[in-house]
Amino acid sequence: MLLLLLLLLLQLLLLLLQLLILLLLLLLPLQLLLILQLLLLLQQLLLLILQLPLLLLLMLLVLQLLLLLLQQLLLLLLLLPLLLLLMLLLLMLLLLLLLVLLQLLLLLILLLLIQLLKILLLLLLLLLVLLLLLLLLLLLLLMLLLLQ
């Protein structure tokens, strides 16, 4: 839940940053377009990273569904020979092990993603502050030119 809130906050910040970039495109000289392109690339990278845990969650849900189906099949096949039951039990245990391993992998990826999101958020905030300072400087220069 905390990760989802963090992701939503980050997406909102990225949208605000895009709006600021569009406004600055009208005011800034061509040299600063490289900075704006870097910000857009950073945003695209962040959006790609945000999609990775959703894919792993989908894989976990499919595995849980397979495990549930296997359990139901095992209940239906109680009358079959013991060998078949042992094979199904082994398959179920392997699926359980795979499910646990994928859950651990997802947890690790989510923890790493949180750290990466923190770093990217700090970088975006720093770039935003730098752009705002640059905008203030340009406005001051414009005011000085108008006063002369």
N, C-alpha and C positions, 0 to 999 in steps of 0.2 A: 504494500500500500504506500509506504514511504517512497519507494522507488518510482511508482507511478506518479505521485505528486511531484517528485523531483523532475521527472521527464516532462510533465505538463508545464511546470514552471520554466524549464529550459526551452520548450517549444514556444512558449509565450515570449520569452526573452529574444529568441531568434526572430520571431515575427516583428517585434519592435525594432530589432536591429535592421531587418530588411527595410522597414519603413524609414528609419533614419538614413540608411544607405541611399534610398531613392530620393530623399530630400537633399542629401549632401551632393548627389550627382548633379543637381541643378546649380549648386553653389561652388563646388570645389574645382581646382584646376586638374588637368589631365594626369599629373604625377600621382595624385592620390587615388586614381582609379585602380592602381595595383593593390593598394591596401583594401579597397572595397572588394576586389575580386578574391583576395585572400580570405576575407570574411565570408564570402559566399561559398567558397570551397570548404571552409571549415564547417559551415552549416550543413553542407551536403554530406560530409564525412560523419558528422554527428547523427544525422538522420539514418544513415546506413547502420551505424553502431546500435542505434535504438531498436532496430528491427531484429537483431540477433536473438535476444532473449525470448521474443514471441515465437520464433521458429522452434527453439528448444522446448518451450512450453507445449507447443502443438505436438512435438514428438513424444513428450511425456504423456500427454493425454491419449495419444494413439496407443502407446504401450500399456497404459492402464486399462484401456478398453480391451486390448488383446488379452491381458491377464484376466480380466473379468469373464470374457468369453471362454477362455481356457478353464477357468474354475467351473463354469456352468457345464461345459463339456465333460469335465471330470465327474461331476455329480451324475450326469446322465449315463456315464459309462461304468458305473459301479458294478454292473453285472458282468462285464467282460473279464477276460482272464487277467491274472495278476501282472503279467508282463506288460500288457498295454497300460495298465494303471501306473506302473512304475515309470514307464517312458513319459507318460503325460505329467506325472509329478516332477520328474527331472526337468522337463521342458518348462513347467511352471516355475520351478526354482531358478532356472536360468533366466527366465523373463523377470523374475523378482530381482535377481542380482543386477541385470541390465538396467532395470528401472531405478534401483538405488544408485547405481553408478551415474546414470544420466541426471538424477536429481542432485547428486554431489557436483557434477560438472556444471549444471545450471547455477547452483549456488555460488560456485567459484567464479563463473563468468559474471554473475550479477554483482558480486563483490568487486571484481575488477572493473566492471562497467561503472559502478558508483564512483570509484576512485577516478576513473577517466573522465566521467561527467563533471566531477568537482574541478578537475584541472582545466577542462575545456570551458567550463563556466567562468572560472577565474580569468582565463585568457580572453574570453569574449568581453567580460566586464572591463578588463584592462584596455582592450582595443576600443571599446565604446568610450571610455574616459579620454583616451588619447584623441579620438575623433572629435569629441565635444570640445576639448581644449584647443584643437586645431581650428574648429569652427569659431570659437571665441576669438582666437587670434586673428582670423580672417575678418571677423566683424570689427574688431578694433582697428585693423589696418584700413578697412573701408571707411570707418568713421574719421580716422585721421586724414584720409584723402579728401573726404567731403568737407572737413573743416578748413582745409588749406585753399 
